[in-house]
């Protein structure tokens, strides 16, 4: 534990050195987020919002989007007739009702944006119909949603914000799928992103992340059980309960989404390799103390020479934490994302 802390402190010194050179480059080594008191502890910062942050009821309505493969996903709306819309993508086994989703969309909606909280397949309270659901690199449903927002809802500007897994989807969309990206998409922001999945998976398997891992697996294994009943020809009638992401992705994610193995899935879905292709402004915020992330998830060398990748590395923040206290209840991520994305309009 002490060695890991020393490595991260050394890494922080490295980022600060980069900040002093080539100031015109998008690397943002000195973050505007500061943690106070107990929130300098990564686990307190990570867990506190999920347990204690109030989630206001903000959505006007839910809409079911039917997909070309006879499946569906659900989106939640704050619709006010604006010409610009923010689309938020949640993390692993999350949904549009997570605190970070609600507060992000609320912040934008209060400042003349329409807002859409996307629920990935199987994440809105009802299991989807097809074999595939969602994963770190799956962007097909998001691209379908974007076309719907442009062709049917007539939005002229769209920004995308993603968290953790949703951040990975966001970065893959903006980098790997750049040729297919509509001109109406002005840019994106991604928080707490394991952009190099194989090395991040090593981190999540460490003892300090045991509770987080088990919490994810409870939900994932239940969905896998249902899928094995829907598609016994793929999984068999009895799917053993995996005890880590290695086993789960090998047994379920890979075969469900056409990958050869868990490693093939991680390699193909890692957004890091696609960041050089970004062609519109993108903010990546990864906290230095995020226990889910490896050092490969901080692409400093790439950012300091990239026209569009804006990398910000707060010293604290945990995983989708970034706790802040004010009368309005806002945290730093929604203010930072709005500051970045609203300038692109």
MOWOMO-V669364 format. One record per residue. PHI is phi in whole degrees, -180 to 180 (* if undefined). OMEGA is omega in degrees with one decimal (NA if undefined). NEAR is the number of other ideal C-beta (glycine too) atoms within 12 Angstrom. Layout:
# MOWOMO-V669364
<<PHI & OMEGA & NEAR> <PHI & OMEGA & NEAR>>
This chain:
# MOWOMO-V669364
<<* & 179.7 & 12> <-63 & 179.6 & 8> <-63 & 179.8 & 9> <-63 & 179.2 & 23> <-65 & 179.1 & 17> <-63 & 178.7 & 12> <-64 & -179.9 & 19> <-70 & 177.5 & 29> <-66 & 176.4 & 17> <-63 & 179.0 & 16> <-65 & 178.4 & 29> <-63 & 177.4 & 27> <-58 & 179.3 & 19> <-62 & -179.3 & 23> <-66 & -179.7 & 33> <-68 & 176.5 & 21> <-65 & 178.7 & 17> <-65 & -178.0 & 28> <-62 & -175.7 & 24> <-82 & -178.5 & 15> <-122 & 175.2 & 16> <49 & -175.2 & 17> <-62 & -179.7 & 13> <-75 & -178.3 & 10> <-79 & -174.2 & 23> <-72 & 177.3 & 30> <-64 & -179.6 & 34> <-113 & -175.4 & 30> <-73 & -179.6 & 31> <-98 & -176.5 & 20> <-75 & 176.7 & 32> <-84 & 178.3 & 22> <-89 & 174.1 & 34> <-129 & 177.6 & 20> <-95 & -178.5 & 30> <-117 & 172.7 & 16> <56 & -175.8 & 13> <-65 & -177.7 & 17> <-79 & 168.1 & 31> <-77 & 174.1 & 22> <-84 & -173.8 & 22> <-58 & -176.0 & 37> <-74 & 175.7 & 27> <-65 & 179.6 & 25> <-65 & 180.0 & 40> <-73 & -170.5 & 35> <-86 & -172.8 & 25> <-52 & -176.9 & 27> <-60 & -179.4 & 35> <-65 & -176.7 & 26> <-91 & -167.6 & 15> <-125 & -178.8 & 16> <-79 & -180.0 & 27> <-71 & -179.5 & 17> <-114 & -179.4 & 24> <-72 & 176.4 & 20> <-87 & -172.0 & 12> <-122 & -170.8 & 30> <-77 & 177.9 & 29> <-79 & -175.4 & 19> <-166 & 174.0 & 15> <-111 & 178.8 & 24> <-126 & 177.1 & 26> <-95 & 178.9 & 21> <-100 & 177.7 & 31> <-85 & -175.5 & 20> <-97 & -178.1 & 27> <-61 & -179.5 & 14> <-95 & 177.6 & 17> <61 & 175.2 & 10> <-133 & -176.9 & 25> <-158 & 163.8 & 28> <-144 & -175.8 & 41> <-111 & 175.1 & 32> <-124 & 177.3 & 42> <-114 & -168.3 & 36> <-110 & 154.7 & 32> <-122 & -170.6 & 36> <-117 & -175.4 & 25> <-128 & 178.6 & 22> <84 & 176.6 & 16> <-79 & 179.7 & 27> <-89 & 179.7 & 19> <-121 & -176.3 & 33> <-140 & 174.1 & 41> <-104 & 177.5 & 48> <-112 & -178.5 & 52> <-109 & -177.7 & 56> <-119 & -174.2 & 51> <-84 & -179.7 & 43> <-87 & -178.0 & 41> <-55 & 179.4 & 43> <58 & 174.3 & 31> <-94 & 177.9 & 35> <-166 & -178.1 & 35> <-69 & -177.8 & 41> <-93 & 175.2 & 26> <-62 & -175.1 & 32> <-56 & -176.5 & 37> <-68 & 176.7 & 45> <-71 & -176.4 & 46> <-61 & -177.2 & 34> <-69 & 177.1 & 40> <-63 & -177.5 & 47> <-68 & 177.2 & 45> <-61 & -178.3 & 33> <-62 & 179.4 & 35> <-68 & -177.5 & 42> <-63 & 177.7 & 32> <-75 & -176.9 & 25> <-126 & 170.4 & 25> <70 & 168.6 & 20> <-119 & 161.7 & 37> <-79 & -173.6 & 34> <-144 & 179.0 & 43> <-130 & 171.8 & 46> <-99 & -178.4 & 48> <-88 & 171.1 & 47> <-101 & 176.7 & 40> <-64 & 179.6 & 44> <-52 & 178.1 & 38> <80 & -173.9 & 36> <-109 & -178.9 & 35> <-113 & 175.9 & 29> <101 & -179.9 & 16> <-141 & -179.2 & 19> <-67 & 178.0 & 25> <-74 & -170.2 & 32> <-88 & -173.3 & 20> <-86 & -179.5 & 25> <-63 & -177.6 & 27> <-78 & 175.7 & 30> <-128 & 178.0 & 38> <-151 & 176.4 & 39> <-161 & -172.2 & 39> <-65 & -176.1 & 44> <-119 & -175.4 & 40> <-80 & -177.1 & 36> <-119 & -173.9 & 37> <-59 & -178.0 & 29> <-68 & 177.8 & 37> <-65 & 178.7 & 44> <-64 & 176.7 & 32> <-66 & 176.8 & 29> <-63 & 179.4 & 41> <-60 & 178.1 & 38> <-62 & 178.5 & 23> <-63 & -178.7 & 29> <-66 & -179.5 & 36> <-84 & -173.1 & 24> <-79 & -176.8 & 13> <-97 & -176.4 & 13> <-97 & 172.6 & 26> <65 & 176.7 & 17> <-73 & -178.6 & 33> <-96 & 177.2 & 20> <-135 & 179.2 & 31> <-131 & 172.0 & 44> <-120 & -176.4 & 44> <-125 & 175.1 & 49> <-129 & -177.3 & 55> <-133 & -177.8 & 48> <-125 & 177.0 & 51> <54 & 177.6 & 45> <-56 & 177.6 & 44> <-63 & 174.3 & 49> <-68 & 176.2 & 47> <-63 & 176.8 & 51> <-61 & 179.4 & 45> <-59 & -178.3 & 54> <-69 & 175.7 & 55> <-64 & 179.0 & 42> <-63 & -175.6 & 47> <-77 & -178.6 & 47> <-103 & -176.6 & 38> <-66 & -174.7 & 31> <-99 & -172.6 & 28> <-58 & -178.7 & 26> <-66 & -177.6 & 14> <-93 & -173.0 & 20> <-81 & 179.3 & 31> <-64 & 179.1 & 28> <-64 & -178.8 & 17> <-69 & 177.4 & 27> <-78 & -173.1 & 40> <-90 & -178.9 & 34> <162 & -176.4 & 39> <-156 & 175.5 & 50> <-139 & -176.7 & 47> <-135 & -175.9 & 51> <-120 & 172.5 & 52> <57 & -171.6 & 48> <-104 & 172.2 & 52> <-78 & -170.5 & 47> <-75 & 169.2 & 49> <-118 & -168.3 & 32> <-66 & -178.5 & 42> <-57 & -179.3 & 30> <-77 & 176.5 & 24> <-66 & 178.6 & 38> <-66 & 174.6 & 34> <-64 & 180.0 & 24> <-67 & -176.9 & 31> <-65 & 179.8 & 37> <-84 & 178.9 & 26> <-76 & -169.0 & 21> <-59 & -176.8 & 14> <-69 & 179.0 & 23> <-107 & -174.4 & 31> <-57 & -176.7 & 17> <-65 & 178.4 & 18> <-61 & -177.7 & 32> <-61 & -179.0 & 30> <-65 & 178.4 & 21> <-65 & 176.3 & 20> <-62 & -172.3 & 31> <-69 & 177.2 & 31> <-58 & -179.7 & 19> <-71 & -178.4 & 24> <-62 & -178.6 & 35> <-67 & 176.7 & 27> <-68 & 176.7 & 21> <-66 & 178.2 & 33> <-64 & 177.3 & 37> <-61 & 179.6 & 27> <-65 & 179.3 & 23> <-64 & 179.6 & 34> <-67 & 175.7 & 27> <-77 & 178.0 & 18> <-71 & -173.5 & 23> <-132 & -178.6 & 24> <-64 & 179.7 & 15> <-69 & 179.2 & 12> <-96 & -172.3 & 22> <-108 & -171.2 & 27> <86 & -176.6 & 17> <-77 & -179.1 & 14> <-124 & 177.9 & 12> <-101 & 178.8 & 28> <-63 & -178.8 & 17> <-77 & 177.4 & 21> <-64 & -177.2 & 29> <-111 & 175.0 & 19> <-157 & -178.7 & 25> <-68 & 178.2 & 39> <-56 & -177.5 & 25> <-70 & -178.4 & 24> <-65 & -178.0 & 40> <-68 & 177.3 & 37> <-69 & -174.6 & 27> <-84 & -173.9 & 32> <-121 & -171.4 & 38> <-58 & -177.1 & 41> <-62 & -178.9 & 31> <-65 & -179.0 & 28> <-72 & -174.2 & 33> <-122 & 171.5 & 29> <82 & 176.4 & 19> <-96 & -178.5 & 26> <-73 & -175.7 & 16> <-164 & 175.9 & 20> <-61 & -179.6 & 30> <-65 & 176.4 & 21> <-62 & 177.2 & 22> <-61 & -178.2 & 32> <-63 & -177.2 & 38> <-66 & -177.6 & 23> <-70 & -173.7 & 29> <-98 & 179.1 & 40> <-69 & -175.6 & 33> <-77 & -177.0 & 47> <-54 & -176.1 & 44> <-67 & -176.5 & 25> <-102 & -178.0 & 32> <-63 & 177.7 & 41> <-59 & -176.6 & 23> <-86 & 179.4 & 26> <-54 & 179.0 & 37> <-128 & 172.7 & 24> <-147 & -170.1 & 32> <-56 & -178.0 & 28> <-138 & 178.4 & 49> <-100 & 174.3 & 43> <-116 & -179.9 & 50> <-116 & 174.9 & 49> <-126 & 179.9 & 54> <-73 & -178.4 & 42> <-63 & -177.1 & 41> <-95 & 178.8 & 38> <-65 & -174.9 & 42> <-74 & 179.1 & 41> <-87 & -168.2 & 44> <-107 & 173.8 & 44> <-94 & 179.7 & 32> <-66 & 177.7 & 28> <-69 & -179.4 & 28> <-84 & 178.1 & 42> <-122 & -173.2 & 42> <-77 & -175.2 & 39> <-64 & -176.7 & 36> <-60 & 178.6 & 21> <-66 & -175.1 & 33> <-66 & -174.8 & 34> <-71 & 177.0 & 28> <-121 & -174.7 & 20> <-106 & -178.3 & 27> <-72 & -170.7 & 20> <-117 & -178.8 & 29> <-86 & 178.4 & 41> <-103 & -177.0 & 37> <-100 & 178.7 & 40> <-121 & -174.3 & 40> <-125 & 174.3 & 41> <-64 & 178.8 & 38> <-68 & 179.4 & 30> <-126 & 178.9 & 34> <145 & -178.5 & 43> <65 & 179.4 & 43> <-105 & -174.7 & 45> <50 & 177.6 & 48> <-101 & 178.1 & 43> <53 & -177.0 & 45> <-62 & 175.1 & 41> <-144 & -176.8 & 29> <-122 & 172.5 & 20> <-156 & -175.3 & 13> <-65 & -177.5 & 6> <-82 & -179.4 & 15> <86 & -178.6 & 23> <-76 & 169.7 & 30> <-103 & -176.8 & 36> <-65 & -174.9 & 37> <-57 & -178.5 & 49> <-68 & 177.2 & 43> <-69 & -179.6 & 28> <-68 & 179.6 & 32> <-64 & 179.5 & 47> <-65 & 178.5 & 33> <-56 & -177.9 & 23> <-76 & -171.0 & 35> <-79 & -177.1 & 40> <-67 & 177.8 & 28> <-71 & -176.9 & 17> <-85 & -177.9 & 27> <-83 & NA & 25>>
